[in-house]
């Protein structure tokens, strides 16, 4: 039986947002996106990429999938995390339907 493991990004002061781009989610005037970029470390990418290299699938919402595609396939240089995210089987859930791109 498959397991679903959720990975969430939550700061200690309650910001519930992915740590990527400053313009990722500016709803309600939020201006502090990209909070994780300052701590980005190539070694961290190696460790996380290695952990993600095994047999797994990505289950994402439509907006998250579109952000991942734009960020990891189009703009990111080659790295262990890029390879893991690009090569994984993806399942996308939307309000209308579920599909596998």
N, C-alpha and C positions, 0 to 999 in steps of 0.2 A: 504494500500500500504506500502511496506517495504521501509525503508530508509537505505542508506549506509553511515556510519560515518567513516571517515578516522582518524586514530590515528598515528601521525608521531612523530619521535624523531629528533629534530633539535637543535643543540647547538647555542648559541648566536654568535659564530664565524663561523657558517656555516657548521658544521659537520652534515651530514645527514645520520645517522646510528643508528641502535638499540643500546641501552646502555648495552647490556649483556656481551659477552665474548671478551677478548682481541684479540682472533684470529678469530673473526667473519667475518671480511671482510678486508683482507690485500691487496686488489688490489691497484696498483699504489704506493706501498710502505707505505701504511697507517699503522702506528704503535701505534695508540692511542685508539684502541677498548676497550670496557669495561668501558667507562667513567662514566657510571651511577652506577657501583658497589659500589663505595665509599659512595654514598648517600642512599644505600639500607637500608630500615627501616622496621622492622616487622609490625609496625602500618600502614605504607603506604600500605603494602601488604594486610592488613585486609580491609582497606578502598576501595582500588581498587577491591579486590576480592569480597567484598559485592556489589559494583556497577555492577560488571560483573555477579553476580549470577542470575539475572533475565532472562527473555526470550530474547535471542539474538542468533545470528549465527556468526561464524567467516568466513570471506572471505579473503583468503590469496593467495599469489603466491606460486608456488611450493617450491622455496628456503626458503621462510619464514615459510611455513608449516613444512618442514623438520627440520629447526632449532628449531621451537617451539616443535615439537615432541621429538626431541633429548633432548632439554633442560628441558621441563616441565614434560614429561612422564618418561624419563629414569633417569635423574640426580637430579631433584629437590625433596627436602623433601615435605611432605604434608603441604600445606598452603591454605588459601582461594583463592589465585590466581591460584595455581596448580589445585585445585578442579574445579574452573570456566573454565580454559582452557581445562582440561581433559574432562569435561562433556558436553561442548558446541557442537552443530552440526557444522560441518566444511564443507566449500566449498573451493576447491582448483582450482585455475586458472593457466593454463600453456599455452605455445605457441601452443600446439597441441590440447588441449581439456580442458573442465571443468569436475571435478568429485567430488563426495562427499565420502571421505574415511570412 
